[in-house]
Amino acid sequence: LEERCRRIEAALHTINTALRQEADRRPGESLVGSTVAVLVVDGGEAAGLWVGDSRIYLLRAEALFQLTRDHSYAAELGVTGPHGHALTRAIGSTDDLRVDGFIMPIEVDDTLLVCSDGVTKALDAACIVDLLAEPIEGLADRLLARAVVHGGRDDMTAVVVRIEARPAGGEET
């Protein structure tokens, strides 16, 4: 799993370089960049890598845990107001990309959510918990639909993974 994470991080650095080159070809235009959150589940472990304010959550035993920390002025420096949500990191924003990550054990019945900030700006934690407790079939679509109904205006992406069984012998999940 650690080797897979190293390869993913290398790919993110390659993407960062390509975005920086594209930005150089567009002088005077706005930043060419993005946030990213990557989840890898393998056997009894999950790994996450992220840059920006896209997030990874874990729902375990009806409790919601944010596994990522936003790369924003609000989260890192406590800045409030209109500039608090400005990003301190994004792919394509600087030549020196810093990717954060984690590896953690997972359990049967864990539910993991990978989502962009458009979802978390529209839905509070209680709403996310209620939705993640629902059956997995079509869950990401229902989550996005609820975010739209609750006034979501930003780009919205969501992927939901539920751990239903632990594979034997460390096979990929």
N, C-alpha and C positions, 0 to 999 in steps of 0.2 A: 504494500500500500504506500509506503514511503517513497519507493521508486516511482510509482505512478504519479504521486503528487509532485515529485521533482520534474517529471516530464510535462505535466500540466503547467507548472510554473514556468518552465522554459518556453512552452507554447504561448503563454500570456506575455512573456517578454518579447517574443517574436511579433505578436500582434501589436504590442506597444510600439515597437520600432516601425512597423508598417504604418500605423496611425500617425506617428510623428512625421514620417516622410510625406504622407498625404497632406498633413497640415502645412508642411513647408511648401508644398506645391500650390497652396491656396493662401497666399499672403493677404492679410487684412480681413479674412473671414473668421467666423467663430471657431472655437475649439473643436477639433475632431477627436472625440473620445467617448468613453462609456464606463459605467460601473459593471462589475461582474461578480457573480458568486457561483462557485462550482462545488458540487457534492459528489463524492465517490463513496459507494457502499461496497464493502468487500468482507465476506464472512461475518464476523462479529464486531466489525469496526466501521466507523464512518469518518471520512476526512472532508474537510471544507477548506476552500481557498477563496479569498475575496479581496476586492479593491473597490472602495467607494461605499455607497450606502444600500446596495442590494444586500439582502439578509438571508441567513439560514436559521431556522427555528427548529426546536425539538419539542414535541408534545409527548410527555411521558407521565403516565398515571394521572391524567387530567391536569397536569401542570405544564405551562408553556415556558420554555427557556430560549432566550435569544443567544445563539451560539457565536454570532459575529458581533463586532463592534463597529459602528458607523465611522467612516473616515470623513468626518464633517467638523466644522468649527464648533458646533454645539456639543458633539460627543467628546471631542478631544480637548477643547479649550473652555467649554462652558459658555460660549458666546450665545446670547439669545437675540431674539428679534429677527428682522428680515434676512440678515446675513448668516444666521446660525446654521441653516441647512446647507450652506455652500460647502462643497466638497474640498477636502484637503488632499485627496488622492482619487485618481481615475486613470484608467488605461488610456493612453494617448495624451495625457496632460503634461507629462514631463519625461525627460530622457531617463531619469532615475526612478524606475518603477519599483515600488515596495509592495509585495503581496503578503498578506497575513494568512495564517492557516492554523488548523487544529486537526488532531486525530483523537477519537474518543470511542469507547465501547458503546455498542448499541444492544438493545434488548428486543425480544419479541413484543409486538404491539406498540413499539415506538412509531411515531409519525414525524417525518421530517418535511419541512416546507422550505423551499428556495424561492425567494420572490424579490421583485424590484420594489423600490420605495413607493411607487404608485399604489401598490397594495397596502403598504403599512401606513401611508398617509391617509388612506380612506377608511381603514378598519382598525378599531382598537383591539387590544389584546383579548378581551372577553369575547368579542365577535370571532376572532381567529380561533380561539379555543373551541367555541361551539361548532364552528364549521369543521375543524380538523377531527372532531369526534364523530362526524358523519361517515357513512360508508365511502370507501375509496373510489369507487366507480364514478367518474365525472366530477370528482371533488375539486380539482384545479379550476375547471370551468365554472362551477358554482361559486367558488371563492372570488374569481374575477368578476362574475356577474354581480355579486354582492358589493364588491368594491365600486363598481360603476354606479349602482343604485345609491350608494352612500356618498356620491359626489366625486369619485376618483377622476382626476383630470390629467394626471401624468401617465406616461407609458406604464403598462402593467403586464407583468409576466409572473407566472406561478407554476411550480412543479411540486407535486406532493408524492412522497414515498412512504409506504407503510411497511414495516418489517413484520411479515406474517409467519416466518419460520427461520430458524438458524440453519444455514446449509451445512451439511456434513463435510468434513475435511477441508474447510476453508475455501470452498468454491465461491465464485462471485455471485452476488445477489442482484 
